[in-house]
Each structure stands twice: as C-alpha cells, then as structure tokens.
Amino acid sequence: MRIGELAEKAGVSVRALRYYEEQGLLYADRSASGQRHYADPAVDRVLLIQNLYAAGLTSRTIADLMPCVDANVSTPESRARLAAERDRIEAQIAELTRTRDRLDAIIESTTHPGNGCVVA
C-alpha cells in the first residue's frame, strides 16, 4: 500500500510515517519512481509505535526494542528495559493520581461561590 493509504488505515499523518522512517522504526520498499510501498503488517507496526509513544517511550528506546519485536525474541536486556519503562509509567500514574486527589479535595472544600477567585 502507498503512504497515504497506510496513514489512513493507521490513523496517523503522512508526516508521522515519514518521521518513523527517519527514526528507523518503519520501512518501505520503493518503486522505480521512488514511491513508498508498505506491506500490510505495516498498519500493526504503526499502531504499536503509536502505543509505545503514547506510553512515553522515546524514539531511541523504541528503535532499540524493535529488533527484538521483529524477531519475536525477548532478551534479558529488552525485558529489563521494558520493566524500567513500566516502572516509570507507574510512577507517573501515581503522581497523576495524587494530583487528581488534591483537585478533588479542593473542589470539595470550595463551598463559597463568588469569593473573588477567577479561573481564566
């Protein structure tokens, strides 16, 4: 499939796909005229890349892990790296939970409307 079709199927921009290629995360065959052509599994790969970015992994970390993903191999190093990322995400979740709880407490304690406080 061509780049526009992949972008549509994966729900990302063409620019994002080009960036993934620049980072070595996604590969395309080229036609004689230079057009990119992707195999059907590219959709799943792009969705995985998107999920990893959403989880806060850097393109460098993703690039380091993708050979193991491609080979369907888990090494002690890749497991340790993924565990470290999971722990980082857990810490972020804990901090966000504390922040939400603080906001809930503020909402609950704010019982006097019109006290002059304005939120822009």
Summary of the structure (lengths in Angstrom):
residues: 120
radius of gyration: 21.3
end to end distance: 47.1
largest distance: 70.9
contacts: 256
relative contact order: 0.09
helix: 64%
strand: 3%
